[in-house]
Amino acid sequence: MADLTPSIIFFAILGGVLPALFWLWFWLKEDRLHPEPRGLIVLAFLAGMLATATAYPLEKYLGDVLAVSNNLDSFRFLFVVSVVEESLKYFAIYFVALRSRFFDEPIDAVVYFVTIALGFAALENTLYLISPLGSGDAFGTIMLGNFRFIGATLLHVAASSILGVTLAMTFFASRTKRIGATILALAGAIGLHTLFNFTIIATEGRLMYLLFVLLWFSILALLLACEKIKRLAPRERQGQDGGNVVRLPAI
Protein backbone atom coordinates (compact mmCIF):
# COMPACT_ATOMS: atom_id res chain seq x y z
CA MET A 1 0.00 0.00 0.00
CA ALA A 2 1.44 3.37 -1.00
CA ASP A 3 2.38 5.80 1.73
CA LEU A 4 0.14 8.71 0.74
CA THR A 5 2.04 11.90 1.43
CA PRO A 6 1.03 15.30 0.01
CA SER A 7 3.96 15.21 -2.42
CA ILE A 8 2.98 11.77 -3.74
CA ILE A 9 -0.61 12.88 -4.23
CA PHE A 10 0.59 16.07 -5.93
CA PHE A 11 2.87 14.27 -8.40
CA ALA A 12 0.23 11.61 -9.08
CA ILE A 13 -2.29 14.33 -9.92
CA LEU A 14 0.32 16.12 -12.00
CA GLY A 15 1.15 12.96 -13.95
CA GLY A 16 -2.48 11.99 -14.36
CA VAL A 17 -4.14 15.30 -15.14
CA LEU A 18 -1.54 17.21 -17.18
CA PRO A 19 -1.41 14.70 -20.07
CA ALA A 20 -5.21 14.70 -20.20
CA LEU A 21 -5.25 18.51 -20.28
CA PHE A 22 -2.75 18.43 -23.13
CA TRP A 23 -5.04 16.11 -25.11
CA LEU A 24 -8.02 18.32 -24.25
CA TRP A 25 -6.24 21.43 -25.56
CA PHE A 26 -5.48 19.53 -28.77
CA TRP A 27 -9.06 18.35 -29.30
CA LEU A 28 -10.68 21.69 -28.52
CA LYS A 29 -8.95 23.09 -31.58
CA GLU A 30 -11.33 20.94 -33.64
CA ASP A 31 -14.14 23.26 -32.54
CA ARG A 32 -12.23 26.55 -32.67
CA LEU A 33 -14.66 28.21 -35.09
CA HIS A 34 -17.61 27.88 -32.71
CA PRO A 35 -16.04 27.01 -29.34
CA GLU A 36 -18.17 25.59 -26.56
CA PRO A 37 -18.55 27.52 -23.30
CA ARG A 38 -15.46 26.95 -21.19
CA GLY A 39 -17.61 26.37 -18.11
CA LEU A 40 -19.43 23.52 -19.83
CA ILE A 41 -16.14 22.01 -21.01
CA VAL A 42 -14.81 22.12 -17.44
CA LEU A 43 -18.05 20.57 -16.18
CA ALA A 44 -17.78 17.77 -18.76
CA PHE A 45 -14.17 17.11 -17.73
CA LEU A 46 -15.13 17.00 -14.05
CA ALA A 47 -18.07 14.72 -14.89
CA GLY A 48 -15.55 12.30 -16.37
CA MET A 49 -13.55 12.34 -13.15
CA LEU A 50 -16.73 11.78 -11.14
CA ALA A 51 -17.57 8.84 -13.42
CA THR A 52 -14.19 7.31 -12.53
CA ALA A 53 -14.84 7.71 -8.81
CA THR A 54 -18.25 6.09 -9.27
CA ALA A 55 -17.03 3.27 -11.51
CA TYR A 56 -14.73 1.46 -9.11
CA PRO A 57 -17.22 0.74 -6.29
CA LEU A 58 -19.94 0.01 -8.85
CA GLU A 59 -17.72 -2.48 -10.67
CA LYS A 60 -16.96 -4.28 -7.41
CA TYR A 61 -20.63 -4.33 -6.43
CA LEU A 62 -21.78 -5.69 -9.79
CA GLY A 63 -18.98 -8.22 -9.79
CA ASP A 64 -20.24 -9.55 -6.45
CA VAL A 65 -23.92 -9.48 -7.42
CA LEU A 66 -23.33 -11.20 -10.75
CA ALA A 67 -20.85 -13.63 -9.18
CA VAL A 68 -18.19 -12.46 -11.62
CA SER A 69 -14.68 -13.01 -10.33
CA ASN A 70 -12.92 -9.74 -9.53
CA ASN A 71 -9.99 -10.95 -11.57
CA LEU A 72 -8.41 -9.19 -14.51
CA ASP A 73 -7.92 -12.59 -16.16
CA SER A 74 -11.69 -12.99 -16.35
CA PHE A 75 -13.22 -11.91 -19.65
CA ARG A 76 -16.59 -11.57 -17.92
CA PHE A 77 -15.17 -9.19 -15.34
CA LEU A 78 -13.48 -7.10 -18.02
CA PHE A 79 -16.81 -6.96 -19.85
CA VAL A 80 -18.56 -5.74 -16.69
CA VAL A 81 -15.86 -3.09 -16.23
CA SER A 82 -16.30 -1.91 -19.82
CA VAL A 83 -20.10 -1.76 -19.54
CA VAL A 84 -19.89 0.26 -16.33
CA GLU A 85 -17.26 2.71 -17.55
CA GLU A 86 -18.65 3.35 -21.03
CA SER A 87 -22.22 3.63 -19.72
CA LEU A 88 -21.22 6.04 -16.96
CA LYS A 89 -19.39 8.24 -19.45
CA TYR A 90 -22.38 8.27 -21.78
CA PHE A 91 -25.03 9.06 -19.17
CA ALA A 92 -22.82 11.66 -17.49
CA ILE A 93 -22.25 13.59 -20.72
CA TYR A 94 -25.89 13.15 -21.70
CA PHE A 95 -27.10 15.01 -18.61
CA VAL A 96 -24.23 17.51 -18.53
CA ALA A 97 -24.02 18.57 -22.17
CA LEU A 98 -26.19 16.73 -24.68
CA ARG A 99 -29.38 18.24 -23.28
CA SER A 100 -27.84 21.70 -23.16
CA ARG A 101 -28.83 24.46 -25.57
CA PHE A 102 -25.13 24.70 -26.45
CA PHE A 103 -25.25 21.27 -28.09
CA ASP A 104 -26.26 22.83 -31.38
CA GLU A 105 -23.99 21.45 -34.11
CA PRO A 106 -22.68 17.98 -35.03
CA ILE A 107 -19.04 18.52 -34.03
CA ASP A 108 -20.15 19.30 -30.46
CA ALA A 109 -20.90 15.61 -29.92
CA VAL A 110 -17.27 14.68 -30.58
CA VAL A 111 -15.95 17.53 -28.43
CA TYR A 112 -18.05 16.61 -25.41
CA PHE A 113 -17.44 12.86 -25.63
CA VAL A 114 -13.69 13.34 -25.97
CA THR A 115 -13.73 15.79 -23.05
CA ILE A 116 -15.49 13.40 -20.69
CA ALA A 117 -13.20 10.57 -21.80
CA LEU A 118 -10.16 12.68 -20.92
CA GLY A 119 -11.65 13.60 -17.54
CA PHE A 120 -12.22 9.90 -16.85
CA ALA A 121 -8.66 9.04 -17.90
CA ALA A 122 -7.18 11.89 -15.83
CA LEU A 123 -8.43 10.56 -12.49
CA GLU A 124 -7.90 6.93 -13.48
CA ASN A 125 -4.28 7.68 -14.43
CA THR A 126 -3.78 9.54 -11.15
CA LEU A 127 -4.99 6.55 -9.14
CA TYR A 128 -2.73 4.16 -11.06
CA LEU A 129 0.34 6.37 -10.50
CA ILE A 130 -0.06 6.53 -6.72
CA SER A 131 1.22 2.99 -6.09
CA PRO A 132 4.63 3.19 -7.86
CA LEU A 133 5.17 6.72 -6.56
CA GLY A 134 4.46 5.59 -3.01
CA SER A 135 6.91 2.70 -3.32
CA GLY A 136 9.66 4.99 -4.59
CA ASP A 137 9.78 3.24 -7.98
CA ALA A 138 10.72 6.15 -10.24
CA PHE A 139 11.34 3.94 -13.30
CA GLY A 140 8.07 2.12 -12.79
CA THR A 141 6.27 5.43 -12.47
CA ILE A 142 7.75 6.71 -15.73
CA MET A 143 6.92 3.50 -17.60
CA LEU A 144 3.41 3.33 -16.19
CA GLY A 145 2.88 7.03 -16.90
CA ASN A 146 3.90 6.52 -20.52
CA PHE A 147 1.63 3.48 -20.82
CA ARG A 148 -1.34 5.36 -19.34
CA PHE A 149 -0.63 8.46 -21.48
CA ILE A 150 -0.34 6.53 -24.73
CA GLY A 151 -2.51 3.48 -24.17
CA ALA A 152 -5.26 3.94 -21.62
CA THR A 153 -5.97 7.57 -22.48
CA LEU A 154 -6.18 6.79 -26.19
CA LEU A 155 -8.42 3.82 -25.43
CA HIS A 156 -10.91 6.00 -23.56
CA VAL A 157 -10.81 8.62 -26.31
CA ALA A 158 -11.24 6.01 -29.05
CA ALA A 159 -14.13 4.28 -27.28
CA SER A 160 -15.98 7.51 -26.48
CA SER A 161 -15.35 8.88 -29.97
CA ILE A 162 -17.40 5.98 -31.39
CA LEU A 163 -20.39 7.54 -29.63
CA GLY A 164 -19.34 11.09 -30.44
CA VAL A 165 -18.93 10.46 -34.17
CA THR A 166 -22.15 8.44 -34.32
CA LEU A 167 -24.19 11.20 -32.65
CA ALA A 168 -22.56 13.74 -34.93
CA MET A 169 -23.32 11.78 -38.09
CA THR A 170 -26.96 11.29 -37.03
CA PHE A 171 -27.37 14.83 -35.68
CA PHE A 172 -30.14 15.67 -38.18
CA ALA A 173 -31.70 12.20 -38.24
CA SER A 174 -35.02 11.28 -36.64
CA ARG A 175 -35.18 10.60 -32.92
CA THR A 176 -35.73 6.87 -33.52
CA LYS A 177 -32.66 6.61 -35.74
CA ARG A 178 -30.53 8.55 -33.24
CA ILE A 179 -31.57 6.27 -30.40
CA GLY A 180 -30.85 3.14 -32.44
CA ALA A 181 -27.50 4.49 -33.59
CA THR A 182 -26.58 5.45 -30.01
CA ILE A 183 -27.33 1.94 -28.70
CA LEU A 184 -25.16 0.40 -31.43
CA ALA A 185 -22.37 2.90 -30.79
CA LEU A 186 -22.44 2.23 -27.05
CA ALA A 187 -22.18 -1.49 -27.78
CA GLY A 188 -19.23 -0.77 -30.06
CA ALA A 189 -17.49 1.29 -27.38
CA ILE A 190 -18.01 -1.48 -24.82
CA GLY A 191 -16.72 -4.09 -27.26
CA LEU A 192 -13.58 -2.10 -28.10
CA HIS A 193 -12.85 -1.46 -24.43
CA THR A 194 -13.32 -5.12 -23.48
CA LEU A 195 -11.30 -6.56 -26.36
CA PHE A 196 -8.40 -4.15 -25.87
CA ASN A 197 -8.02 -4.96 -22.17
CA PHE A 198 -8.54 -8.69 -22.64
CA THR A 199 -6.03 -8.89 -25.50
CA ILE A 200 -3.37 -7.07 -23.45
CA ILE A 201 -3.86 -9.48 -20.56
CA ALA A 202 -4.36 -12.69 -22.55
CA THR A 203 -1.18 -12.12 -24.56
CA GLU A 204 0.74 -10.91 -21.48
CA GLY A 205 1.47 -7.65 -23.23
CA ARG A 206 3.06 -9.20 -26.32
CA LEU A 207 0.62 -7.40 -28.62
CA MET A 208 0.69 -4.16 -26.65
CA TYR A 209 2.60 -2.13 -29.23
CA LEU A 210 0.49 -3.46 -32.09
CA LEU A 211 -2.64 -2.42 -30.20
CA PHE A 212 -1.13 1.02 -29.59
CA VAL A 213 -0.55 1.39 -33.33
CA LEU A 214 -4.16 0.42 -33.99
CA LEU A 215 -5.32 2.99 -31.42
CA TRP A 216 -3.26 5.68 -33.16
CA PHE A 217 -4.91 4.74 -36.45
CA SER A 218 -8.30 5.04 -34.76
CA ILE A 219 -7.37 8.55 -33.57
CA LEU A 220 -6.27 9.44 -37.10
CA ALA A 221 -9.62 8.16 -38.37
CA LEU A 222 -11.31 10.33 -35.74
CA LEU A 223 -9.45 13.40 -36.98
CA LEU A 224 -10.53 12.66 -40.54
CA ALA A 225 -14.10 12.13 -39.38
CA CYS A 226 -14.01 15.49 -37.59
CA GLU A 227 -13.10 17.24 -40.82
CA LYS A 228 -16.14 15.68 -42.50
CA ILE A 229 -18.39 16.39 -39.52
CA LYS A 230 -17.47 20.07 -39.49
CA ARG A 231 -18.84 20.32 -43.04
CA LEU A 232 -22.14 18.61 -42.27
CA ALA A 233 -24.21 21.62 -41.31
CA PRO A 234 -24.15 25.09 -39.82
CA ARG A 235 -25.04 25.68 -36.18
CA GLU A 236 -28.62 26.38 -37.15
CA ARG A 237 -30.70 24.94 -39.95
CA GLN A 238 -33.41 26.83 -41.72
CA GLY A 239 -36.79 25.15 -41.41
CA GLN A 240 -39.48 24.97 -44.01
CA ASP A 241 -41.99 27.01 -42.01
CA GLY A 242 -41.38 30.46 -43.38
CA GLY A 243 -37.65 30.54 -42.79
CA ASN A 244 -37.83 30.10 -39.03
CA VAL A 245 -34.76 28.60 -37.42
CA VAL A 246 -35.16 25.04 -36.24
CA ARG A 247 -32.83 23.83 -33.48
CA LEU A 248 -32.28 20.10 -33.36
CA PRO A 249 -32.00 18.75 -29.82
CA ALA A 250 -30.11 15.69 -28.61
CA ILE A 251 -31.92 12.46 -27.98
C-alpha positions in Angstrom: 0.0 0.0 0.0 1.4 3.4 -1.0 2.4 5.8 1.7 0.1 8.7 0.7 2.0 11.9 1.4 1.0 15.3 0.0 4.0 15.2 -2.4 3.0 11.8 -3.7 -0.6 12.9 -4.2 0.6 16.1 -5.9 2.9 14.3 -8.4 0.2 11.6 -9.1 -2.3 14.3 -9.9 0.3 16.1 -12.0 1.2 13.0 -14.0 -2.5 12.0 -14.4 -4.1 15.3 -15.1 -1.5 17.2 -17.2 -1.4 14.7 -20.1 -5.2 14.7 -20.2 -5.3 18.5 -20.3 -2.8 18.4 -23.1 -5.0 16.1 -25.1 -8.0 18.3 -24.2 -6.2 21.4 -25.6 -5.5 19.5 -28.8 -9.1 18.4 -29.3 -10.7 21.7 -28.5 -8.9 23.1 -31.6 -11.3 20.9 -33.6 -14.1 23.3 -32.5 -12.2 26.5 -32.7 -14.7 28.2 -35.1 -17.6 27.9 -32.7 -16.0 27.0 -29.3 -18.2 25.6 -26.6 -18.6 27.5 -23.3 -15.5 26.9 -21.2 -17.6 26.4 -18.1 -19.4 23.5 -19.8 -16.1 22.0 -21.0 -14.8 22.1 -17.4 -18.0 20.6 -16.2 -17.8 17.8 -18.8 -14.2 17.1 -17.7 -15.1 17.0 -14.1 -18.1 14.7 -14.9 -15.5 12.3 -16.4 -13.6 12.3 -13.1 -16.7 11.8 -11.1 -17.6 8.8 -13.4 -14.2 7.3 -12.5 -14.8 7.7 -8.8 -18.2 6.1 -9.3 -17.0 3.3 -11.5 -14.7 1.5 -9.1 -17.2 0.7 -6.3 -19.9 0.0 -8.9 -17.7 -2.5 -10.7 -17.0 -4.3 -7.4 -20.6 -4.3 -6.4 -21.8 -5.7 -9.8 -19.0 -8.2 -9.8 -20.2 -9.5 -6.4 -23.9 -9.5 -7.4 -23.3 -11.2 -10.8 -20.8 -13.6 -9.2 -18.2 -12.5 -11.6 -14.7 -13.0 -10.3 -12.9 -9.7 -9.5 -10.0 -10.9 -11.6 -8.4 -9.2 -14.5 -7.9 -12.6 -16.2 -11.7 -13.0 -16.3 -13.2 -11.9 -19.6 -16.6 -11.6 -17.9 -15.2 -9.2 -15.3 -13.5 -7.1 -18.0 -16.8 -7.0 -19.8 -18.6 -5.7 -16.7 -15.9 -3.1 -16.2 -16.3 -1.9 -19.8 -20.1 -1.8 -19.5 -19.9 0.3 -16.3 -17.3 2.7 -17.6 -18.6 3.4 -21.0 -22.2 3.6 -19.7 -21.2 6.0 -17.0 -19.4 8.2 -19.5 -22.4 8.3 -21.8 -25.0 9.1 -19.2 -22.8 11.7 -17.5 -22.3 13.6 -20.7 -25.9 13.2 -21.7 -27.1 15.0 -18.6 -24.2 17.5 -18.5 -24.0 18.6 -22.2 -26.2 16.7 -24.7 -29.4 18.2 -23.3 -27.8 21.7 -23.2 -28.8 24.5 -25.6 -25.1 24.7 -26.4 -25.3 21.3 -28.1 -26.3 22.8 -31.4 -24.0 21.4 -34.1 -22.7 18.0 -35.0 -19.0 18.5 -34.0 -20.2 19.3 -30.5 -20.9 15.6 -29.9 -17.3 14.7 -30.6 -16.0 17.5 -28.4 -18.0 16.6 -25.4 -17.4 12.9 -25.6 -13.7 13.3 -26.0 -13.7 15.8 -23.1 -15.5 13.4 -20.7 -13.2 10.6 -21.8 -10.2 12.7 -20.9 -11.7 13.6 -17.5 -12.2 9.9 -16.8 -8.7 9.0 -17.9 -7.2 11.9 -15.8 -8.4 10.6 -12.5 -7.9 6.9 -13.5 -4.3 7.7 -14.4 -3.8 9.5 -11.2 -5.0 6.5 -9.1 -2.7 4.2 -11.1 0.3 6.4 -10.5 -0.1 6.5 -6.7 1.2 3.0 -6.1 4.6 3.2 -7.9 5.2 6.7 -6.6 4.5 5.6 -3.0 6.9 2.7 -3.3 9.7 5.0 -4.6 9.8 3.2 -8.0 10.7 6.1 -10.2 11.3 3.9 -13.3 8.1 2.1 -12.8 6.3 5.4 -12.5 7.7 6.7 -15.7 6.9 3.5 -17.6 3.4 3.3 -16.2 2.9 7.0 -16.9 3.9 6.5 -20.5 1.6 3.5 -20.8 -1.3 5.4 -19.3 -0.6 8.5 -21.5 -0.3 6.5 -24.7 -2.5 3.5 -24.2 -5.3 3.9 -21.6 -6.0 7.6 -22.5 -6.2 6.8 -26.2 -8.4 3.8 -25.4 -10.9 6.0 -23.6 -10.8 8.6 -26.3 -11.2 6.0 -29.1 -14.1 4.3 -27.3 -16.0 7.5 -26.5 -15.4 8.9 -30.0 -17.4 6.0 -31.4 -20.4 7.5 -29.6 -19.3 11.1 -30.4 -18.9 10.5 -34.2 -22.2 8.4 -34.3 -24.2 11.2 -32.7 -22.6 13.7 -34.9 -23.3 11.8 -38.1 -27.0 11.3 -37.0 -27.4 14.8 -35.7 -30.1 15.7 -38.2 -31.7 12.2 -38.2 -35.0 11.3 -36.6 -35.2 10.6 -32.9 -35.7 6.9 -33.5 -32.7 6.6 -35.7 -30.5 8.6 -33.2 -31.6 6.3 -30.4 -30.9 3.1 -32.4 -27.5 4.5 -33.6 -26.6 5.4 -30.0 -27.3 1.9 -28.7 -25.2 0.4 -31.4 -22.4 2.9 -30.8 -22.4 2.2 -27.1 -22.2 -1.5 -27.8 -19.2 -0.8 -30.1 -17.5 1.3 -27.4 -18.0 -1.5 -24.8 -16.7 -4.1 -27.3 -13.6 -2.1 -28.1 -12.9 -1.5 -24.4 -13.3 -5.1 -23.5 -11.3 -6.6 -26.4 -8.4 -4.1 -25.9 -8.0 -5.0 -22.2 -8.5 -8.7 -22.6 -6.0 -8.9 -25.5 -3.4 -7.1 -23.5 -3.9 -9.5 -20.6 -4.4 -12.7 -22.6 -1.2 -12.1 -24.6 0.7 -10.9 -21.5 1.5 -7.7 -23.2 3.1 -9.2 -26.3 0.6 -7.4 -28.6 0.7 -4.2 -26.7 2.6 -2.1 -29.2 0.5 -3.5 -32.1 -2.6 -2.4 -30.2 -1.1 1.0 -29.6 -0.5 1.4 -33.3 -4.2 0.4 -34.0 -5.3 3.0 -31.4 -3.3 5.7 -33.2 -4.9 4.7 -36.5 -8.3 5.0 -34.8 -7.4 8.5 -33.6 -6.3 9.4 -37.1 -9.6 8.2 -38.4 -11.3 10.3 -35.7 -9.5 13.4 -37.0 -10.5 12.7 -40.5 -14.1 12.1 -39.4 -14.0 15.5 -37.6 -13.1 17.2 -40.8 -16.1 15.7 -42.5 -18.4 16.4 -39.5 -17.5 20.1 -39.5 -18.8 20.3 -43.0 -22.1 18.6 -42.3 -24.2 21.6 -41.3 -24.2 25.1 -39.8 -25.0 25.7 -36.2 -28.6 26.4 -37.2 -30.7 24.9 -40.0 -33.4 26.8 -41.7 -36.8 25.2 -41.4 -39.5 25.0 -44.0 -42.0 27.0 -42.0 -41.4 30.5 -43.4 -37.6 30.5 -42.8 -37.8 30.1 -39.0 -34.8 28.6 -37.4 -35.2 25.0 -36.2 -32.8 23.8 -33.5 -32.3 20.1 -33.4 -32.0 18.7 -29.8 -30.1 15.7 -28.6 -31.9 12.5 -28.0 
